[in-house]
Amino acid sequence: MERQTYFVDVLLPLPLVNSFTYRVPFKLNEEIEVGKRVVVQFGKKKQYSGIIIKIHQVIPNYSQVKYILNILDSEPIVNSYQLKFWNWLSDYYMATRGEVMNAALPSAMKLASETKLILHPEFNGKYDLLNDKEFLIVQALEQQPNLTLTEVSEIVELVRTVNLVKTLIEKKCILPEEEIKNRFKSKTESYVELVEEYKDNTALERISQELEKKAFKQLELLLSYLKLSNFFTGNTVEISKGFLLKDSGISSSVLKSLVDKGVLSIYTKSQTRLIDYSATKSVNELVLSENQEQSYNSIKKSFKEKNVCLFHGVTGSGKTEIYIKLIEQYIQEKKQVLLLIPEIALTAQIINRLREYFGEKLGYYHSRYGNNERVEVWNRVLKNSEDSYKVIIGARSSIFLPFSNLGLVIIDEEHDTSYKQYDPSPRYNARDAAIVLANIHDAKCLLGSATPSLESYYKARKNKYGFVELMERYSKVNLPKIEVVDLSEAYKKKEMKSHFSKYLLDNIQLALDNKEQVILFQNRRGFSLRLVCSDCQWSPECNNCDVTLTYHKKQGRLKCHYCGASKDIPTMCPNCGSKKLSMKGFGTEKIEEEIPVFFPGVNVKRMDLDTTRSKNAYLQIINDFQDRKIDILVGTQMVSKGLDFDNVSLVGVLNADNILHYPDFRSFERGFQQLTQVGGRSGRKNKQGKVIIQTNQPYHSVIRDVIENDYISMYKSQMEERANFKYPPFYRLIRISLKHKDYQLLNDGANYFAELLRPKLGSRVLGPEFPVISRVKNLFIKNFIIKFEITASHKAVKEIINDAIVEMYKKKKFRYIFISPDVDPM
């Protein structure tokens, strides 16, 4: 039989527009499948793992076609639903498919070769031709088989070693080679078992007598094993090496002696890093209130007519219980369910709630998981067997998991900006992408929020989405009472102590007297927002970014919140020499420090990016607050998102003004959402809570709408403005950012790019303009906004932009300007 010649198109995790065609060696013909990973050579020497996206017999129109080097998987790790989804993401968000693949796959699944240096086989030992640093490298290679480039840098104490290595290659002293490095490491555990010969009672008695005479410790360990493994009952169980040694209190050297004598043997087994829990409750026992039941039935009815339904439920209305009922329904139908949440901080509470009902059927996926754990979750979803996960709770990256039978997608807090990915590309919105994902699977999608995005609410009112409301809290507890403190009046009347009004302090004391908890919200981290010279008004700025540095007292340094750079605090003004340096503004760290001054002995904790960097820090804070070990929780927007604490009776907003004054057309919408959401953490069980908002603008329309809990009023006023000024949902936006370290070159490039866009897009092109922060990480930034009609062809506009980018890069001087489109910017 004649052998067939096959070719495969391979997608690589690189920011390249096209896939690449490779030939399949005859010996691998039977193993190739779409969705499997293969190792291929890309360029002269570099090797990568890529995904097979097509198998064909069309000979490429270039002379030399490289062979695939290896197939890494026995079964595909990516399915056809995912490839279709990746293509949509690439097209819609103007990203390459390689960038999408890079975002989608866990890091441990992406293999790239590492350059290693070996001694040249023809090296003649002429050390006199080498300088000192060259000699050190050659000497090291004579003592070990290879060196990585990092190891070379350490040996010669240089950061850049490219020229040094190049010289040694030219002198035929060393050779570079590429080695594929597998990043995924299976977790294994060692187990002990009795060798087959001694499972016979006679042989076992004989060896026991020998050990009793010559090696009593070995006999002790053997007897301990026999007891723990239930050997004499006939119902033997596996015993791990660690458990045996710990239980017996005997050293591993004794075990080694028994293994050497052939009495016991050691074998290893792969272990999961994932912890499975058993369900402790039945969904049938979950009783919904009359209003919840009505909403649940309305959602099911809506799904018969629409694939997407917006569920508008006030804070504390019990949306999670309805989610649980819906999830159970789809599990019974043998379907998979994805529950998206915007922040990792929210996972702890909702996982605990759902774990009670779904046990080992429930998995979770987010960035705090290690690379190996993420691969294990991926594989548990991929299997879609009886022991695989049926429900996944995850942040935005969980949309990339290999679902094959998805029935329901729930997007909790659908309005949240955390669903938007900014850098690197693809700059997708996980909410919008999840709706498309559900459509690809012919699944249903539920959008849940107490403060829906205007775009989603608009689509619901236009009957594009189904719409269900739940406007009453669970157990009919009233929404919190919202009161406003006019900061300007409080300062006039001298009723302010630092950043706290007398009224807020009195109410905090009242809550503490009643053994109740308090949340204080300040949407700025750090101790002080800036250091200022009282004489000349100088403030320290970041060397890399056009921003003022923020003072962090714990570290005792000034830090940039954009690039992470930090500086020591100056003792005098470098501009005028004055020593009159004072702190202006305040962040969460400052509030945390001041609380004990007003309330000695209280337990106060801060929850912001600085305090939740470690893997389980956020979980520890949430658990401690839940267990009432913390009296007052101070935080940024993290504390405003979906957390449910029974004992919180008061929420204080230290300054609402900075929420409302951000220069963005969505600032009033976001202000309403943030204030409503953080206020909703108060009074969630049995008792009405209170929210105190400190502001200089007590009569601001957003503040009034928050007090009245009037979403419709906010919606109508904002929609009128957006229609007048041509903003979403009436128009679409694409922001294009140009970045370069040379200010003038960027200006010239931006002007040329405008000349390329305007002939075809005309007045739809706004800019170029410097943003509010015009330099980040030593790169100057200029932005364009493409604002076009909702009826215009999305595809045609993107083609015009892509053509302009291609033309731009044809100019040699502009070739290194970084251009990044952001579709539907937030």
N, C-alpha and C positions, 0 to 999 in steps of 0.2 A: 504493500500500500504506500502511495506517494505521501511524503510528509508535507504538511501545510505550513506555509510561512505566515506568521501573524505579526501584526504591529499593534502597539497600544499607545493611546494618548494619555500622558501622565501629567497630573496637576501637581505643581511643586509649591511649597510654602514660601514663595517669594513674591514681591510686588511686581509681577510681570503679567502682561495682558493675556498672553496665549498659554495654552498647554503645549507640551512637547512630545514628539513621536519617537518611540523607541522600538527596536525589533525584539521579538521574543525568541530566545534560544529554543531549539526544537525540544530539548529535554524538559522545558517548562510549559509547553503547549497545554498540557492537561490541567495545569494549576492556575492559569490566569483567570481572573474574574473581576468584573467591574466592582470597585469598592475596596479591593485589597491594596495593601501598601507594597511598593516595590522599591528596591534600592537602585538608583541610577546615577551615572556620572553626568555632571553638569559643568560645562567649561572644560578646561584642560585636565583638572585633577579632582575638583571638589565632588563629593558624593552627598546625595540627599535621599530621604525617603519621600516618595510621592504617592498619590492615589491614582489608580487606574480609573479613568472616566469613560474610556471607549476602547473596544477591541475591533480591529478591522484588518483587511488584507490589501488596503490601498497603499502602494509604494510611495513614500514621500518624494517630492521633486528636488531633493538635494542628495548629493552623491554618497556621503558617508553617514549611515544611520547607526547610532550606538545601540548596543544591546542592553537590556535590563540586566542587572548584576545578580539580583536575588529577589525572591518573594518572601515577605516577612510574615504573612498571615495564612492560616489554614482556612479561615472563613473571612468574608468581607467585613471590614470594621465600619464602613460607611454604606448607607443604603440609597436607593433611588430617590426616596423622598428628600433626603438631605441634599443630594446633588442638585435637585430641582430648586430647593430652597436656597442653596448657595448661589445658583445662577441668578435668582431673583434679587438677592441681596447685592450681588455684584452690579447688576444692571441699575437697580433703583438708587443705590447709594454711591454710585460712581466709583466703585472700588474694583481692583483686579480680583479675579477668582482666587489667586494665590494669597492675597491679603485676607479674603474671607476664610479660606482653608486654615490659614495661620491662626485666626481668631477662634475658629470652630474646634480644632483638635486640641486635646490636652497636650501640654508641652512634652510630656513623657512619650507621646506617640509620634512626635516629630523627630526624626533622626537626621543628624548632619555629621559629616565627617569632621574629625579634628586633625589638624596638621601636626604631624610628629616628625622629628628629625632623627635620622639614623646615621651611623658612620658610613662613609662611602667605602665600598668594598675595595676600591683601588687606592685608598689613602696610603701613602708611602712612608708615613712617619716623619716627614720633614718638618719638625716643630720650629726650626729656625726661620721659616717663612711666615710664621704666625705672630701676631701681636699678642699682648697679654690677655685680652678678652677673648680672642679667637682660641687661644691655647686652653683657656678655662672650659670652653664649650667642648672642644675635642677631648680633653681629659675626662670630662664627665661622661661623654659617650663611650669611652673606652671602659668605663666602669659599670654602665647600665645600658640596656638595649636601645632605649629611645628617650627623647626629651620633648615635652610640649613647648610651645612658644612662651607660655607663662613661666615654665621652669627655667628657660633660657634667660628671661628678664630678671629672674631672681638671682641666678648665678652671677650675671655680669652687672647686676644692680643698675639696669637701664630700663626705662619705660618703653622706648621705641628701639626695637632690635632688627627692623626689617633690613637695613643696609648691612648690618653685621652678618646676618644669616645669608643674605644674597652673596656677599663676598666669599663666605665659606663654601657655598655651593659652586661658585665660579672656580675656586681653587681645588675643587673635587675632594674636599675634606668631608662634606656631609651630603646627604640626600633627603629631600622631603618625601613623606608618604602620608596618604590619607587613611584614616582608620574610623570606621563607623562606630559610633558610641551609642549603645542602647541606654536610654535614660530611665526606662521603667524597670524597677527592681521588685520582683515578687517577694512578699514577706514569707519567710519559712520558719518552721519550728521543728526542733529535733525531738523525736520520740524514742522510747526504749521498748524493746520486746525480747522475749525469751527465745533463744535459738531453738529451732525445731527439734534437735536431738534431745534437749532437756525437757521437752514437754511430756516425755515419758517419765512416769513416777519413779521407776527404778533408777534411771540415769540422773534424775533430779536429786534423789536421796544420796546417791554416790558422790556427786559433786558437792553436796551440802556437807557431807562428812569430811571430805578433803579440806574444804574451806574452814571448817570448825577447828581443824588441827593447825593449819598453817596461816590462814588469813581471815581472822574473825570479823574484821570490818567489812570485808567483801561479802561474807555470809549475811551480816546485818543488812547490807544494801540489797542483796538478793531477796531476802525474806520480806523486806519493805516493799520491793517491787511486786512480789507475789501477792501480798496482802492488798496493795492499792489497786492492782489490776484484776482483782477478784478471780485469780487463777484457780483456786480450789473449789469455787462454786460452779465453774464451767461457763459463767457469763462474763468473760474477760472484756475489759475496757482498755482503751489506749491510754498510756501514761506518758506525759511529756517529760523530757530530761530535766527541765527546770523544776517541775513540780516534785519529781522523785527526789532530787537532791535537797530541795528546800524542806520537804516533809521528813526526810530521814536525818537531815543535818550532817550528812556525810559528804566529803569532798569529791570533786569530779575526777581526781586521780585514781580513787578507788573504783569508780565506774569504768575508767579506762582500762584498768587491770582486768576487770570482768569481761570487757569487750575483747581485749587481747587474748584472753583464754578461750574465747568462743562461747561463753555462757550467755551473755547478752549481746544484742546488736543494736545499733542506732540507725534510724532512718529519718528522713526529713519529709515534711508535708507543707504544701503551700497553705498559707493562712490569709484570710481576708483582714484588711485593716478596718473594715466597716463593721460597726456594731449593730446587730439586729435586736429589736425589742419585740416583746409579745404584746398584743392588744389586751387591754384590761377592761374595755367597755365595748358594748355592742351599739352600733348606730341605731338599731331598733329601739334602744332605751332613750335615745335623745329626743326629748319632747320640745317641739317648737311652740312659741307663743302663737296666738291667733294671727297677729300681724306677720310674723315670720312665715307661718304656714301659707298665708295668702301670697306673700312675695315668692316663696319657693314654687308654688303652683303656677304663678304668673310667669316665672322664668322658664319653667318647663313648657308652658303654652307658647311663649315667645319663640322658643327654639324650634317649634314646629313650623314657624313662618320665616324666621330670620336666623342666620348663622351666627350673628353677633348681637349680644344684648348688653345694654348699659344698666347697671344696678346701682341706683343712687340711694344709699342708706346713710343716715346721719351717724355721727360718732357714737359708739356704744349701742347701736341698734341690733347687734348680734349677727353680722354678716357671716362670721366664721362658721356658726352653726349651720347656716344655709349652704355654705361651701361643703361642709362635711356630708350633708344629705345628698348633694349633687354628686360628689365624688363617689359615694357608695353606690349610687345608681349606675354610674358608668363602669365601676369595677364589676358589678353584677353582670353587666353586658360584655365582660371580658375586654374592656377597653383600657388604654393608658390615660392618665390624667397628669397635666402639668399645671402647677400652681406657682405663678410668678409673684415675687415680692421685690420691692425696690431696694431694700437695704439688708445687708447681712445681719445687722442688729435686730431686725424683726424676726429672723429665723428661729431664734431660741424659743420664744413664747409660742409661736404658731406650730412649730415642730412638736413641742410638748403636748399641745392640744390634739393635734392630729394623730400623734403616736399612740395615744390612748385608744383610738378607734381602729387604726390601720396597722399598727405593729410593724412586722417585718415586710409588709407590702410598701412601706414608706421609705423613700430615699431622699437625700438632699444634696445639692450641688452648688458650690459657690467658691469664691476666690480664697477663702481662708483654709480650704482643703489643700493639702499638699499635692504635688504632681501625681504621685503614685495612687493616692486615694481617688483622685479625679478619674484616673484610668479605670479603677475598679468600679466606680459608679457607672461610667460609660459602658463597661462590659455587662453589668447587671441589667442595664436598660436594653442593650443590644440583643441579649438572649431572647427576651420576650417569652420566657418559659414560666412554669409554675412557681419557681423560686426567684424570679426576677422582680424588680420593683414595678408596682402598678401605679404608684403616685410619686411624683417628684416635686419637691419644694425647692425653688432655687431663685437666685438673682438672675440678672439678664443673660449671662452666658449659658444658662440651662436651656435656652431655645435651640442650642446646637446639638443636644443629645440625640442619639440614634433611635428615635421613636419609630416604630413600624406599625403601630395600631392605636394611634392617638385618637381619643374620642372627645376630650374636653380640655380646653385651656382656660384657666381662671387668671386674670391679671388684677391682683389686689392693689389698691392705691394707684389706679391707672393713670392718674394725673401727674405722678411724681417724676421730676426731672432726672432722677437717678437712673431711669430706664434708658437714658440717652448715653451712648458711647461717644466720647470726644476724640481721644487719641489713644492708640493709633487707628488708622483706617482698618475696617469699615466703620464709618461714623453712623451707626444704625440706632434707631429707636426700638428697643425691645418690645414695647407695647405694639407698635405698628407691625413690626416683623412677626410677632406672635400671632396676630390676626391673620396674616398671610400664611404662616405655618399651619394654622388650624384649617384654613381653606384648602391647602395642598392635601391635607389628610382627610378632607371632608368631615372635619370635626366642628364642634360648637365652641364659641368663645364668649366668656362672660367678663365684662369690665366692671370692677367694683370700686366705688369711692364715695366718701362723704362730701367731697368737693371735686366733682368731675372736671376734666379739662374742657375748655370752651369748645374745642374741636369735636370731642366725643359727644358732648351735650347737643351741639348743633346737628350732628348726624342723627342723633336719636330723635330730635324734634322734626327733622326732615324725613323721618321714617326709614332711614337707611339702616338703622339699628333698632332692635327691640328696646323697650324702655320699661323698667320696673322701679318703683320708689318704695322706700321704707323709712318713713319720716318720724318714727317714734322710737325712743330708746327701749331696750329690753327691760322688762318688769315695770315699764311705764315711768321710769325715773326721769325727772325733768332734765333737759339740757342745762349745762352750767349757767349760772348767772354771770354775765360779763359786765364789769365795771371799768371805767376809764379814769386814770389820774392824769390831769393836765400838768405836765412837767413845768411849763413856764409859770403857771400859777403857784405850784408847789415851791419853786425856787424863790418866787417873790415873797411868799409867806414864810420862807425859811423853814419849810417842812421837809426838806431833803437831808438825809444823812448819807453822804457819799452818793451812791447811785440808787438809793432806796428812798421812796416816799414814806412818810410817817404812816400813811394808810396801808401800804404794802407790808411794812414791818409789823404793824398791829395785827394784821390778818395772818401773817406767818406765825406770830406768837400764839394766836388763838388756835390755829391748826395744831401746833406742837402741844399746847395744853390739853387738847382733845385726843392726843396720841395719834394724830393723823399726819400724813406725809405731804410734802410740798415739792413741786417741780418749778424751777426757775429757768427761764429761757432767754438766752442772749446769743444771737446768731453770729458771734465773732469769738474765735478762740484766742488764746494768748492772755497776757496779763494787762498790757496796755497797748492800744493800737499804734501809738507812735511816741517817740522821744522828740521833744521840741526845745530849742534854745529860746529862752525868754527874751533875749536881747535882739537877736537877728532873725528869729523864726526858722532857723535851719533845722532840718530833720534828716536823719541818716537814711539813705536810699540804697537799694541793692545794686551791686556793681554789674549784675547781669540782666536786671529787669527794671523797668520804669515804675517801681513801686516803693513805697515807704516800708521800712523794716518794722516788724512787730516785736515788742518786748515780751519774752517768755521768762518769767521769774525763776521757775524751777531749774531751767538750764542756765540761767543767768546770762542769757545772750539775746541778741537781736536776730530775728529770723525772717527769711523771705518765704511767704506762703505759696510762691509760684515755682521757684527753682530749688528751694530747700537750703540755700546758702545761709551762713550765719556769721555774725561779727561779735567781737567783744563790745561791751558798752563803754563809750568814751567817757573820760572824766571831765573833759572840757570841750567846748564847741570848736571843731577844727576850722570853722569859717571865721569866727571873730575872737576866739580865745576865752569866751565867757564860761564860767562854771555854773551858770544858772540854767541847768538842764532839768526839764520837768516832763512827767508822763501825762499824755493826753488821751482821752478815750478809755474804754475798758473792754475786756473780753471775759471769757468764762473763768480763766485762771484768777483774775482779779476778784470776781464775785465769790469764788470758792474760798479765797483767803479772807474776805471781809465777813462772811457769815458767822464764824466763831466769835468775832468781835461783838456782834449784836446778840448772838444766841450762844453763850458759852456752854460747852458740853454736848452740843448737838453733833450728830454724825452727818457729815456733808461729803458728797462725792461728786466728781466732775465726769461728764460723759461727752467727749469730743474726740476729734481725730488724734490728738496727742495722747489721750489716755487709753485708746482702744487699738493701738498699733499691734500689740502682741496677739497671738492666735485666739486665746480664750478670754481676753481682758473684758470685752464688751459683755460676754455671757456672764462673767463673774459679777459685773456691776448690776446687770438686770436681775440676776438671782438674789443678790444681796438686797436690792431694793424691794423685790417681791417678798423676801423673807423679813422685811422691815428692820434690817440691820442698818439701813440708811434712812435718815430723817428728811434730808433735803438733797435733791438731785439737781445739779446745775448742768445745763447742756446746750449744745447748738441744735441744729435742725434734727439731729439724731433722736432727740427726746420727743419730737413732734409726730413721729411716724408710727401709727398703728399699735403702740404699746398699750397694754391693758393692766392697770394696777388698781386693785379694789380699794385701797386705803388712801388714795390721793384725793384730798378735798380742795386743794388750792394750786392754781397755776399762776405764776407771775411772769409777765413779759417785761423785761427791764427797759427796753427801748424799741418801740415798734417802728420808729421813723426810718431806720436804716433798711428795713424790709421794703418800705414803700418807695424809696427814692433811688432805686437802682435804675440806670438809664437803659431801659428795655421796654418794648411795647407790652410785654407780659407782666410787668412788675406789679400792677394792681391785682391781676388775677392771682399771681403767686402770693402776694401779701394776704389776700383773703384766704387762700388755701392754707397757708402756713399758720396764720393766727387761729383759724377755725380748728385746724388739726391739733395744734398744741393745746388749745383750750379744751378739746375733746378728751384729753387725758384726765380731766377732773370730774369727780363725782360719778363714777361708772357703776356703782352698786348701792342701791337702797337710799342714798342720800344725794340731794342736789349739791353739786360742787360750785366753786367760784373761780373766775378768771379775772385777774387785775392786769390791765394793759396800761403801761406808762408811755405817754406820747406827748409831743409838742403840738400835735394836730388832732385834738379830740373830736373835731367835727368833720374830719376827712371822710369822704364817701365810703371808702373801704372799711374804716373803723365802724361807721354807722351800720353798714351791711353785716359786719361780723357780730355786732351787738344784737342785731335783730335776727341773726341767722338767716339772712335773706339772700340766698344764692341767686334767685331769679333777678333781683334788683341789680346785683353785680353783673350777672350775665347780660342783661339788656343794655346796661350802660357801656360795657366793654365791647359788645358786638356792634353797637352803633359807631363807636370810634374806629373799630377795625374795618368796618365797611367804608367809612369815610376816607381812611388813610391807606386802604388797600393792603390789609394784612390778613393772615390766615384767620378763619377758614375760607375767606373769600378769594384770597390770592395764595399762590405758593411761593416759597422762598428757597433760594440756594445761596449760601454764603461761600465765597471763594477767598481763601487767605493766601497771600503771597508773603514769603519770609526769606530774609537774607541778612547776613551780618553787616553788609555794606549799605549804609543809609541811602546814598545817592543812586547806587545801582538798583536798589529796590524801587526807588521812585521812578527811575527811567523804565524799568521793567513793567511796573504797574501802569504807567501811561501807555506803553506799547500794547499791553494786554487789553486795555480799554479800547484802543484803536481797532483791535481784532474783533472785539465783541459788539461794539456799538452799530456797525453797519447792518447787522442782522437782528439785533435785539433792541436797538434804539433806546427809548426812555425807560425800558425795563431794567437797564443797567444803572445801578446807583453806586457811586464811588469812582475811583478808589479813595478810601479814607483811612487814616490811622485810627485804631480802636482806642478806647479809654486807656488801656494799658498797651502801649505801642511797642514795647520791647520785652521779650521774655527769653531767658536763657541765652542772652547775647544775640538774639535774632530780632531784627526790626520786623514789624508786621503791618501790612496794608490789606484792607478788606474790600471786597465788592459784595454787593447784595443784588442778586438777580430776582426781581419781583415780577411774577407773570400770572396771567389769568388762570383760574381754576379750569377753564375750558381749553386752554392751550395744550398742545402736545408736549407732555413731559419728556418723551423720548427725543423730540426734535430739539428742544432747548438744550438737553444734555449733549446731543451730538455737536451743536454749535460750540458749547463750552469745551468739549474734548478736542474739537478741531483747532480751537484757539490755543489750547495747551500745546498741541503738537506743533503748531506754527511758532509759538513762543520759544520752544526748545530748539528750533532750527537755527535761531540766532545764538551764536557761540557765547556771546557775553551774558546771555540770560539763562544759559543751560543749567546753572546751579542755584537758580531761584526755586525754592520749594513751593509748589502750588498744591493746595489741598481743598477740594470741594466738600462742602457740608450740606447735604440735602435735608431740608426741614430742620434748620438749626433751632436750638432751644435757648 
